[in-house]
């Protein structure tokens, strides 16, 4: 059974048993423990069948249950009808369509891009979810596509979207925010004064990757990679100098005598 993070959350709310490979407690038990450990008060009780049917169908299929689906589900008196419902929804055409709609908003953020047709992009993305493409492979295709890889050219829409095309700094920040859950914009200029989970070195590690890489010398001097053009930061460290000016400015303000009320 294919299990997404969204589905795991549903399992936690509904009490579905998710077996583990090593024979340990079912996964939903571990999720319940984590929720209870962080909950300030009492946690929600187990959902009833009607609540579960509506929630899981909206979440995995992006629609409410049909009359027939509701009738069949409530008529089923077996103990595993909930995991069977999840399996059926994950195997249905609704699931890849739902995931495609959600991911389009997440990765494109409603940005415009005309060189790749929206229809081609949607078909490519939906096919990935239909084939259950692993998350790391999907992201890798979004970030790196060879120009001669015609089948995956629609994936370049992510990098070419308005505000990203030709702007390696914007792409660096978007990669960290969308795929790593971190807003690292401050690290473009300096290490964050209060956040230690990422550094300026991490920022430019991503930045150096997304820049256009030079091709070999000779007849094929141009790179055959889907590229991003960006100016490299000056070697003399202008941002360090900028921070120094900011600090000097703050020192100047701190030495400024208090205003006088004498007129």
NORCOR-V21924 format. One record per residue. N is the residue number from 1. RES is the residue in one letter. SS is DSSP state (H for helix, E for strand, C for the rest). OMEGA is omega in radians with two decimals (999 if undefined). NEAR is the number of other C-alpha atoms within 8 Angstrom. Layout:
N	RES	SS	OMEGA	NEAR
N	RES	SS	OMEGA	NEAR
This chain:
1	X	C	3.11	3
2	X	C	-3.08	6
3	X	C	3.07	6
4	X	C	3.10	6
5	X	H	3.10	6
6	X	H	-3.14	7
7	X	H	3.13	10
8	X	H	3.10	10
9	X	H	3.10	8
10	X	H	3.12	10
11	X	H	-3.11	12
12	X	H	-3.12	12
13	X	H	-2.99	10
14	X	H	3.12	10
15	X	C	3.09	8
16	X	C	3.12	9
17	X	C	3.08	8
18	X	C	-3.08	8
19	X	C	3.08	8
20	X	C	-3.04	9
21	X	C	-3.05	5
22	X	C	3.10	4
23	X	C	3.12	6
24	X	C	3.14	6
25	X	C	3.06	8
26	X	C	-3.05	10
27	X	H	-3.10	10
28	X	H	3.10	13
29	X	H	3.10	9
30	X	H	3.12	9
31	X	H	3.11	9
32	X	H	-3.14	9
33	X	H	-3.14	8
34	X	H	3.13	8
35	X	H	-3.12	9
36	X	H	-3.13	9
37	X	H	-3.09	6
38	X	H	-3.09	6
39	X	C	3.13	8
40	X	C	-3.14	4
41	X	C	3.14	4
42	X	C	3.14	6
43	X	C	-3.11	7
44	X	C	3.10	5
45	X	C	-3.13	5
46	X	C	3.13	7
47	X	C	3.06	8
48	X	C	-3.05	7
49	X	H	-3.11	7
50	X	H	3.11	7
51	X	H	-3.10	8
52	X	H	-3.12	10
53	X	H	-3.12	11
54	X	H	-3.09	10
55	X	H	-3.04	9
56	X	H	3.13	12
57	X	H	3.07	13
58	X	H	-3.05	11
59	X	H	-3.05	9
60	X	H	-3.10	13
61	X	H	3.13	12
62	X	C	-3.13	10
63	X	C	3.06	7
64	X	C	3.13	7
65	X	C	3.04	10
66	X	C	3.11	6
67	X	H	-3.11	6
68	X	H	3.11	6
69	X	H	3.13	8
70	X	H	3.13	10
71	X	H	-3.12	8
72	X	H	-3.10	8
73	X	H	-3.11	10
74	X	H	3.11	9
75	X	H	-3.13	6
76	X	C	-3.12	7
77	X	C	3.12	6
78	X	C	-3.08	5
79	X	C	-3.10	5
80	X	C	-3.07	6
81	X	H	3.12	10
82	X	H	3.07	8
83	X	H	3.09	8
84	X	H	3.10	8
85	X	H	3.12	9
86	X	H	3.12	9
87	X	H	-3.10	10
88	X	H	-3.14	8
89	X	H	3.12	12
90	X	H	-3.14	10
91	X	H	-3.08	7
92	X	C	3.08	8
93	X	H	-3.12	7
94	X	H	-3.05	11
95	X	H	3.10	15
96	X	H	3.08	13
97	X	H	3.13	10
98	X	H	-3.13	11
99	X	H	3.10	11
100	X	H	3.13	12
101	X	H	-3.10	8
102	X	H	-3.11	8
103	X	H	3.08	9
104	X	H	3.13	11
105	X	H	-3.07	9
106	X	H	-3.01	8
107	X	H	3.11	8
108	X	H	3.13	10
109	X	C	3.11	7
110	X	C	3.08	6
111	X	C	3.14	8
112	X	C	3.06	6
113	X	C	-2.97	9
114	X	C	-3.07	6
115	X	C	3.06	5
116	X	C	-3.13	10
117	X	C	3.13	8
118	X	H	3.13	7
119	X	H	3.13	6
120	X	H	3.11	9
121	X	H	-3.11	12
122	X	H	3.12	10
123	X	H	-3.14	8
124	X	H	-3.09	11
125	X	H	-3.13	10
126	X	H	3.10	12
127	X	H	3.11	9
128	X	H	3.12	11
129	X	H	3.10	12
130	X	H	3.13	10
131	X	C	3.14	6
132	X	C	3.12	7
133	X	C	3.12	9
134	X	C	-3.08	6
135	X	H	-3.10	6
136	X	H	3.12	6
137	X	H	3.13	8
138	X	H	-3.13	10
139	X	H	3.12	8
140	X	H	3.13	8
141	X	H	3.10	10
142	X	H	-3.03	11
143	X	H	-3.07	10
144	X	C	3.12	9
145	X	C	3.06	13
146	X	E	-3.11	8
147	X	C	3.14	9
148	X	C	3.10	5
149	X	C	-3.04	8
150	X	H	-3.06	6
151	X	H	-3.07	5
152	X	H	3.11	10
153	X	H	3.10	10
154	X	H	-3.13	11
155	X	H	-3.12	12
156	X	H	3.11	14
157	X	H	3.13	12
158	X	H	-3.09	10
159	X	H	-3.08	11
160	X	H	-3.07	10
161	X	C	-3.10	12
162	X	C	-3.13	8
163	X	C	3.14	7
164	X	C	-3.07	11
165	X	C	-3.14	10
166	X	C	-3.10	9
167	X	C	-3.07	11
168	X	H	3.11	14
169	X	H	3.12	8
170	X	H	3.13	9
171	X	H	3.10	12
172	X	H	-3.12	12
173	X	H	3.14	11
174	X	H	3.11	9
175	X	H	-3.12	9
176	X	H	-3.08	12
177	X	H	-3.05	11
178	X	H	-3.01	10
179	X	H	3.14	7
180	X	C	3.13	7
181	X	C	-3.11	7
182	X	C	3.02	7
183	X	C	-3.03	8
184	X	C	-3.07	11
185	X	H	-3.12	6
186	X	H	-3.08	9
187	X	H	3.04	12
188	X	H	-3.10	9
189	X	C	-3.04	8
190	X	C	3.00	10
191	X	C	-3.14	9
192	X	C	-3.08	10
193	X	C	-3.08	5
194	X	C	3.14	4
195	X	C	-3.08	6
196	X	C	-3.08	7
197	X	C	3.03	4
198	X	C	-3.08	11
199	X	C	3.07	11
200	X	H	3.09	11
201	X	H	3.08	6
202	X	H	-3.14	8
203	X	H	-3.07	13
204	X	H	2.97	9
205	X	H	3.07	8
206	X	H	-3.10	9
207	X	H	-3.11	12
208	X	H	3.14	7
209	X	H	-3.03	6
210	X	H	3.06	12
211	X	C	3.08	11
212	X	C	3.10	11
213	X	C	-3.14	7
214	X	C	3.12	7
215	X	C	3.13	9
216	X	C	3.13	8
217	X	C	3.11	6
218	X	C	-3.08	5
219	X	C	-3.11	4
220	X	C	-3.05	8
221	X	C	-3.12	9
222	X	C	-3.14	7
223	X	C	3.10	11
224	X	C	-3.12	8
225	X	E	3.02	10
226	X	C	-2.86	10
227	X	C	3.03	10
228	X	C	3.14	12
229	X	C	3.11	9
230	X	C	3.08	10
231	X	C	3.09	4
232	X	C	3.10	4
233	X	C	-3.12	5
234	X	C	-3.08	6
235	X	C	-3.07	5
236	X	C	3.04	4
237	X	C	-3.10	8
238	X	H	-3.12	8
239	X	H	3.05	8
240	X	H	3.11	9
241	X	H	3.13	8
242	X	H	3.12	8
243	X	H	3.12	8
244	X	H	3.11	8
245	X	H	3.13	8
246	X	H	-3.13	8
247	X	H	3.12	8
248	X	H	3.12	8
249	X	H	3.12	8
250	X	H	3.12	8
251	X	H	3.14	8
252	X	H	3.13	8
253	X	H	-3.11	7
254	X	H	-3.14	6
255	X	H	-3.10	6
256	X	C	-3.12	6
257	X	C	3.14	4
258	X	C	-3.13	4
259	X	C	-3.11	4
260	X	C	3.10	5
261	X	C	-3.06	4
262	X	C	-3.14	3
263	X	C	999	3
